[in-house]
Amino acid sequence: MTDSSAPAPGRHVPEGLPERIRHYIDGALVDSIDGATFDVLEPVSNEVYVRAAAGREADIASAVAAATRAFDEGPWPRMLPRERSRILHRIADIVESRDARLAELESFDSGLPITQALGQARRAAENFRFFADLIVAQADDTFKVPGRQINYVNRKPIGVAGLITPWNTPFMLESWKLGPALATGNTVVLKPAEFTPLSASLWPEIFEEAGLPRGVFNLVHGLGEEAGDALVRHPGVPLISFTGESRTGQLIFANAAPFLKGLSMELGGKSPAIVFADADLDAAIDATIFGVFSLNGERCTAGSRILVQREVYDEFVERYAAQAERVRVGYPHDPETEVGALVHPEHFAKVMRYVEIGKSEGRLVAGGGRPEGYAFGNFVAPTVFADVPPDARIFQEEIFGPVVSITPFDTEEEALALANDTKYGLAAYVWTNDLKRAHNVAQAIEAGMVWLNSNNVRDLRTPFGGVKASGLGHEGGYRSIDFYTDQQAVHITLGDVHNPTFGKHPSPDEVAAASADAES
């Protein structure tokens, strides 16, 4: 951990920072019911720059009550899709118009390079735009038996959606959940990550200006084990969407089980990037450098295990290490910065522990500590280990920082075995000019998403999610519509009712009684 008592020479403090960060419940900014707060640090100086309200069970209960009233009594779930779409488009317009300010605050709060934070702000606007359009264009299935029956699917919003979001690219990932949850007519309670609450505090003003009805959006800050756990356990919240680490996902799964809640969990990753000897090495090196060092390496889909065929292994390692050394580490507000400061001193310490572990598990060929000239803050030089065996911790465990391992392989079968040799299964990348191999390897990899000869470029219509320890369920496109709605099958008979008739024939006693009545 750095010495936060000394000033950080490159620290940039945005103007107009809030004096405190509060919850937003039922259309009003409020403090915690018990007055509790927590410190929020900025990652260049590791100094406390604001205190945020620390929500607990009572605050979550208040937010859920407001969201429930808005769902049961308010207009939002009963609006036509086109009416909700107009409001979501206004949200997108506002976010887009304030992208520079959003990026400045996100960069300051999270340590992301300002240019990358700007891209995430624009992506947040696009997420709202996408679901605003999708909810209008979305059609449900209808099945017909001519002259006899029509069957159709009726989609209904479920109720209060509990959204728990991480500290990496927080504003964009919040929009990723808020967009479909709101588009489908649900109300929400958002619990953002405690490391990065600043950009989440901008949502209330944006939503109010766009005309979102009161109580539809509620925001409770706080620690995961307090506010997050209370949200998961609340019986009035029928579904939880969570993005975060796998261990937390296991706890959420266990704590939600007694309530049989709907769960969507995008968890950790240790994604392989397989480079075959026939690959375009220039493109593969550029993509794998970007894939692990962009967003400070704090990305779940980072290709942090690079598997390289032995024929080109030495050349790849030499060129990759040299390019990694040229990646520009700098202060987050500098437009030239490519890797900024890690989000928090606790996370910085974790990443640095893995760097030290890696020095005994592989061959250090780039980085390996603090970059020169950055004695303060959570800065880590882009770090590359070669010759990493598959049983190494840096091969098996998610580091979530600018650290990559490179491992050789000889055959396609060996590459697949190495790629699948972790508990994770979120993403994978394959580099080869052999079309048959590309498709066959992609299908054999245990991952929810695979990119062939491509960086992580995603169409918003596609499903996003992982397998094994990397997740439960998928969101994205129509999968998000599925998750945030109940699908009710309605059956209509058009012709004669074809019912079996039980009890059609009278019993012998009934026949005898009827005969006696007739004689009398």
Secondary structure, 3 states (H helix, E strand, C coil): CCCCCCCCCCCCCCCCCCCEECEEECCEEECCCCCCEEEEEECCCCEEEEEEECCCHHHHHHHHHHHHHHHHHCCHHHCCHHHHHHHHHHHHHHHHHCHHHHHHHHHHHHCCCHHHHHHHHHHHHHHHHHHHHHHHHCCCCEEEECCCEEEEEEEEECCEEEEECCCCCHHHHHHHHHHHHHHCCCEEEEECCCCCCCHHHHHHHHHHHHCCCCCCEEECCCCHHHHHHHHHHCCCCCEEEEECCHHHHHHHHHHHHHHCCEEEEECCCCCEEEECCCCCHHHHHHHHHHHHHHHHHCCCCCCCEEEEEHHHHHHHHHHHHHHHHHCCECCCCCCCCCECCCCCHHHHHHHHHHHHHHCCCCEEEECCCCCCCCCCCCCCCCEEEECCCCCCHHHHCCCCCCEEEEEEECCHHHHHHHHCCCCCCCEEEEECCCHHHHHHHHHHCCCCEEEECCCCCCCCCCCECCCHHHEECCECCHHHHHHCEEEEEEEEECCCCCCCCCCCCCCHHHHHHHHHHHHC
